[in-house]
């Protein structure tokens, strides 16, 4: 069940309430009965592991052995 943040301008109170997504937002402050406003908070989500687009479709990195062979053949060709 998600937690929603609310703020009451009348009594300057900030509080959190666990509510279902299908429930309507609260309209009255729990302390003074004044009008409250639901606040929007950012959510921190980090996708790790296999199964995500960035990990599955990343270009393969070239092998280090093939790079060193290509460099050595290029240097030997320029010396002759």
C-alpha positions in Angstrom: 0.0 0.0 0.0 1.5 3.4 -1.0 2.2 6.2 1.5 1.0 9.6 0.6 2.2 12.9 2.0 -0.2 15.6 3.0 0.2 19.3 4.0 -2.2 21.5 5.9 -1.7 25.3 5.3 -3.9 26.2 8.3 -1.9 24.6 11.0 1.4 24.1 9.0 1.3 20.3 9.6 2.9 17.7 7.4 1.8 14.1 7.8 1.9 10.7 5.9 -1.1 8.4 5.4 -1.0 4.8 4.0 -3.9 4.6 1.5 -4.9 2.3 -1.4 -4.5 3.7 -4.8 -8.3 3.4 -5.4 -9.1 5.5 -2.3 -9.9 9.2 -2.9 -7.4 11.7 -1.4 -8.1 13.1 2.0 -9.6 16.6 2.2 -9.5 17.5 6.0 -6.6 17.8 8.3 -6.4 15.2 11.1 -5.4 17.9 13.7 -7.4 21.1 12.9 -9.9 20.0 10.3 -8.6 22.5 7.8 -8.2 21.9 4.0 -5.2 19.8 3.1 -3.2 19.2 -0.1 -1.6 16.0 -1.2 2.1 16.4 -2.0 3.9 14.7 -4.8 7.3 13.1 -3.8 9.9 11.7 -6.1 10.5 7.9 -5.9 13.9 6.5 -6.1 14.0 3.4 -8.3 17.2 1.7 -9.4 17.0 -1.1 -12.0 19.8 -3.6 -11.6 20.4 -7.1 -13.0 19.6 -8.8 -16.3 16.3 -8.3 -18.0 16.5 -4.5 -18.5 16.9 -2.7 -21.8 20.3 -1.1 -21.0 21.8 -4.4 -19.9 20.3 -6.6 -22.7 21.0 -4.4 -25.7 24.4 -2.9 -24.8 27.0 -3.1 -27.7 29.6 -5.8 -27.0 33.0 -4.4 -26.1 35.9 -5.5 -28.4 38.3 -8.0 -26.8 41.6 -6.6 -25.6 43.6 -9.3 -27.4 42.3 -8.3 -30.9 43.1 -4.6 -30.2 46.7 -5.3 -29.3 47.2 -7.6 -32.3 45.7 -4.9 -34.6 48.0 -2.3 -33.1 51.1 -4.5 -33.4 50.4 -5.4 -37.0 49.8 -1.7 -37.8 53.1 -0.7 -36.2 55.1 -3.5 -38.0 53.6 -2.5 -41.3 54.6 1.1 -40.8 58.2 0.2 -39.9 58.8 -1.7 -43.2 
